[in-house]
């Protein structure tokens, strides 16, 4: 007697666009996706430089602020000002979001360990910040001088050592910024992790799974809501007891200043 295998959920491919079309796509649809190959060519980074940058995800301390009781997330945090092709780090500050944007963790100051200096010195890091800053100018201020952007960087590792890891435990949400960039850095021995985006003003949406290293989702945060489904270990990874993991880099770009409790809801 043959035992039927459970159906494998299909992976929906991301609808990538060319880097030259990203600004127009963002203005038109509220989102754009670039493949990892195109991202590297666009920012002028070599595969080796991106590989070196990705090594930083092997040294992330645990997130001790998870309010769902989980221990599946590790992270580092950084804040920067970016303008006209230049960037500077700002003194360490808490990550803060209003409850209107993060019902699970909003309204509290979360102090995460800062990004490592070795990471900030990587050529690929400089290339990411400067090129994304130019893209933000093209999307949000195409006829103005280069804006000053207040950028928060989040290095995430979601693991499945305990079974299930939740990339977005707060559920479908917005971040209270202008642009959100979600880079898939690595995906190892997991299933799940489907990204879903929806128009904030309508039920229209898309679903896809990022699998290529350094592929990126770009979102106009005022127009789009986003979430990523939980991840689980592949069967082949379970005997080791280590599970798998999903590494991402999230960069949020905001005009006018960083979010903070003194500003209230942004």
C-alpha positions as CSV (number, residue, x, y, z in Angstrom):
1,X,0.0,0.0,0.0
2,X,1.4,3.4,-1.0
3,X,1.1,6.2,1.4
4,X,0.0,9.5,-0.1
5,X,2.5,12.3,0.4
6,X,1.1,15.6,1.6
7,X,0.8,18.2,-1.2
8,X,3.7,20.5,-1.6
9,X,2.7,24.1,-1.5
10,X,3.8,25.9,-4.7
11,X,6.3,28.8,-4.5
12,X,5.0,31.8,-6.3
13,X,7.8,33.6,-8.2
14,X,8.4,37.3,-7.4
15,X,7.4,39.7,-10.3
16,X,10.8,41.2,-10.7
17,X,11.4,44.4,-12.6
18,X,14.6,45.9,-14.0
19,X,16.4,48.4,-11.8
20,X,15.9,51.1,-14.3
21,X,12.1,50.7,-13.9
22,X,12.1,50.5,-10.1
23,X,11.2,54.2,-9.4
24,X,8.4,54.2,-12.0
25,X,7.1,50.9,-10.7
26,X,7.0,52.2,-7.1
27,X,5.2,55.3,-8.1
28,X,2.7,53.3,-10.2
29,X,2.0,50.3,-8.1
30,X,3.4,51.0,-4.6
31,X,6.0,48.3,-4.8
32,X,8.9,46.9,-6.9
33,X,11.0,43.8,-6.7
34,X,14.6,43.3,-7.9
35,X,16.4,40.0,-8.3
36,X,19.7,39.5,-6.5
37,X,21.6,39.5,-9.7
38,X,20.1,42.8,-10.8
39,X,20.5,44.3,-7.4
40,X,24.2,43.6,-7.5
41,X,24.6,45.1,-10.9
42,X,22.5,48.1,-9.9
43,X,24.6,49.0,-6.8
44,X,27.9,48.1,-8.4
45,X,28.7,45.3,-5.9
46,X,30.5,42.1,-6.7
47,X,29.1,38.7,-5.6
48,X,32.1,38.4,-3.3
49,X,31.4,41.8,-1.7
50,X,27.8,40.7,-1.0
51,X,28.9,37.4,0.3
52,X,31.3,39.1,2.8
53,X,28.4,41.4,3.9
54,X,26.2,38.4,4.5
55,X,28.7,36.8,6.9
56,X,27.6,39.4,9.5
57,X,24.3,37.5,10.0
58,X,26.3,34.7,11.7
59,X,26.8,37.1,14.7
60,X,23.4,38.4,15.7
61,X,22.4,38.4,19.4
62,X,19.0,37.2,20.5
63,X,15.9,39.5,20.4
64,X,14.8,39.7,24.0
65,X,11.8,41.8,23.4
66,X,9.5,39.2,21.6
67,X,6.2,39.4,23.4
68,X,4.8,36.2,21.8
69,X,7.0,34.1,24.0
70,X,9.3,33.0,21.1
71,X,13.0,32.7,21.0
72,X,13.4,32.4,17.3
73,X,14.7,35.9,16.4
74,X,18.2,37.4,16.5
75,X,19.0,40.9,15.3
76,X,21.1,44.0,15.3
77,X,20.0,47.6,14.7
78,X,21.5,50.8,13.3
79,X,20.5,54.3,12.5
80,X,21.9,56.6,9.7
81,X,21.3,59.8,7.9
82,X,21.7,59.6,4.1
83,X,21.8,62.5,1.7
84,X,23.2,63.1,-1.8
85,X,25.3,60.0,-2.0
86,X,26.8,60.3,1.5
87,X,25.8,58.6,4.8
88,X,26.7,59.0,8.5
89,X,25.8,56.8,11.4
90,X,24.0,58.5,14.3
91,X,24.5,57.8,18.0
92,X,22.9,54.6,19.2
93,X,19.1,55.0,19.8
94,X,16.2,52.9,20.6
95,X,13.9,51.4,18.0
96,X,10.4,52.7,18.6
97,X,7.1,52.4,16.7
98,X,3.6,53.6,17.6
99,X,1.0,51.0,18.4
100,X,-0.9,52.1,15.3
101,X,1.8,50.4,13.2
102,X,2.9,47.6,15.5
103,X,0.2,46.3,17.8
104,X,2.5,43.7,19.4
105,X,5.7,45.7,20.1
106,X,4.6,49.3,19.6
107,X,4.8,52.0,22.2
108,X,8.0,50.7,23.9
109,X,11.6,51.6,23.4
110,X,13.6,48.6,22.3
111,X,17.3,48.8,22.6
112,X,19.1,46.3,20.3
113,X,22.8,45.6,20.0
114,X,24.3,47.9,17.3
115,X,25.5,46.8,13.9
116,X,29.2,45.8,13.9
117,X,31.7,48.3,12.7
118,X,33.1,45.7,10.4
119,X,29.7,45.5,8.7
120,X,29.5,49.2,8.3
121,X,33.0,49.2,6.6
122,X,31.9,46.8,3.9
123,X,31.9,48.3,0.4
124,X,28.5,46.6,-0.3
125,X,27.0,48.4,2.7
126,X,28.0,51.8,1.4
127,X,26.7,50.8,-2.1
128,X,23.3,49.8,-0.7
129,X,22.8,53.0,1.3
130,X,23.8,55.4,-1.4
131,X,21.9,53.8,-4.2
132,X,18.7,53.4,-2.2
133,X,19.0,57.0,-1.1
134,X,19.1,58.0,-4.8
135,X,16.0,55.8,-5.5
136,X,14.1,57.4,-2.6
137,X,14.8,60.8,-4.0
138,X,13.6,59.7,-7.5
139,X,10.4,58.3,-6.1
140,X,9.4,60.9,-3.4
141,X,11.1,64.1,-4.6
142,X,11.9,63.8,-8.3
143,X,12.0,67.5,-8.9
144,X,13.7,68.7,-5.7
145,X,17.2,68.7,-4.3
146,X,18.4,65.5,-2.6
147,X,16.6,65.0,0.6
148,X,17.9,64.0,4.0
149,X,16.8,60.5,4.8
150,X,16.5,59.0,8.3
151,X,17.3,55.3,7.9
152,X,16.9,52.4,10.3
153,X,18.6,49.2,9.6
154,X,17.5,45.8,11.0
155,X,19.5,42.6,10.5
156,X,17.2,39.7,11.3
157,X,17.8,35.9,11.6
158,X,14.6,33.9,12.1
159,X,15.4,30.3,13.0
160,X,13.4,27.1,13.3
161,X,15.4,25.5,16.2
162,X,12.1,25.3,18.2
163,X,9.9,24.4,15.3
164,X,8.3,27.5,13.9
165,X,9.8,31.0,13.4
166,X,7.8,34.0,12.7
167,X,9.3,36.7,10.4
168,X,6.5,39.1,11.2
169,X,5.0,38.2,14.6
170,X,3.0,41.5,14.5
171,X,1.1,40.3,11.5
172,X,0.3,42.3,8.4
173,X,1.5,45.9,9.0
174,X,3.0,49.1,7.9
175,X,6.0,50.7,9.5
176,X,5.2,54.4,9.6
177,X,8.0,55.4,7.1
178,X,8.2,56.4,3.5
179,X,10.0,53.4,2.0
180,X,10.7,49.9,3.2
181,X,13.3,47.7,1.6
182,X,13.3,44.0,2.6
183,X,16.4,42.0,1.3
184,X,16.5,38.3,1.5
185,X,20.1,37.6,2.6
186,X,19.9,33.8,3.0
187,X,17.4,31.0,3.3
188,X,18.6,27.6,4.6
189,X,16.7,24.4,5.2
190,X,13.3,25.9,5.7
191,X,9.9,25.9,4.1
192,X,7.3,28.7,4.3
193,X,8.3,32.3,4.4
194,X,5.9,33.5,1.8
195,X,5.7,37.3,1.5
196,X,2.3,38.9,1.1
197,X,1.6,42.5,0.2
198,X,-1.7,44.3,0.1
199,X,-2.8,47.8,-1.0
200,X,-3.8,49.7,2.2
201,X,-6.8,51.2,0.5
202,X,-8.2,48.1,-1.2
203,X,-8.1,44.3,-0.9
204,X,-5.8,43.9,-3.9
205,X,-2.6,42.1,-3.2
206,X,0.2,39.7,-4.3
207,X,2.0,36.7,-2.8
208,X,5.5,35.4,-3.6
209,X,8.5,33.8,-2.0
210,X,11.9,35.4,-2.1
211,X,14.5,32.6,-2.6
212,X,17.5,34.3,-4.3
213,X,20.1,35.9,-2.1
214,X,20.0,39.7,-2.1
215,X,16.7,39.8,-3.9
216,X,14.7,42.8,-2.5
217,X,11.2,44.0,-2.0
218,X,10.7,47.8,-2.1
219,X,7.5,49.2,-0.7
220,X,5.8,52.6,-0.6
221,X,4.9,52.2,3.1
222,X,2.0,54.7,3.0
223,X,0.3,52.6,0.3
224,X,1.2,49.0,1.1
225,X,0.7,46.6,4.0
226,X,3.1,43.6,4.2
227,X,3.7,40.4,6.1
228,X,5.7,37.1,5.8
229,X,4.3,33.7,6.7
230,X,5.9,31.6,9.4
231,X,8.8,29.3,8.5
232,X,9.3,25.6,9.5
233,X,12.4,23.3,9.2
234,X,12.6,21.0,6.2
235,X,12.3,17.3,7.2
236,X,15.9,16.8,6.3
237,X,17.0,19.4,8.8
238,X,15.1,18.0,11.8
239,X,17.4,15.1,13.0
240,X,20.2,17.6,13.8
241,X,18.0,19.5,16.1
242,X,19.2,22.8,14.7
243,X,16.5,23.5,12.2
244,X,17.1,26.1,9.5
245,X,17.0,29.9,9.2
246,X,15.9,32.9,7.1
247,X,18.2,36.0,7.1
248,X,16.9,39.4,6.0
249,X,18.0,43.0,6.0
250,X,15.2,45.5,6.4
251,X,16.0,49.2,5.7
252,X,13.3,51.8,6.5
253,X,13.6,55.3,5.0
254,X,11.8,58.3,6.4
255,X,11.7,62.0,5.8
256,X,11.6,64.5,8.7
257,X,13.3,62.5,11.4
258,X,13.3,59.2,13.2
259,X,10.2,57.8,14.9
260,X,10.3,58.2,18.6
261,X,8.0,58.7,21.7
262,X,8.5,62.4,21.7
263,X,7.1,62.6,18.1
264,X,4.0,60.6,18.9
265,X,2.4,58.5,16.2
266,X,3.9,59.3,12.8
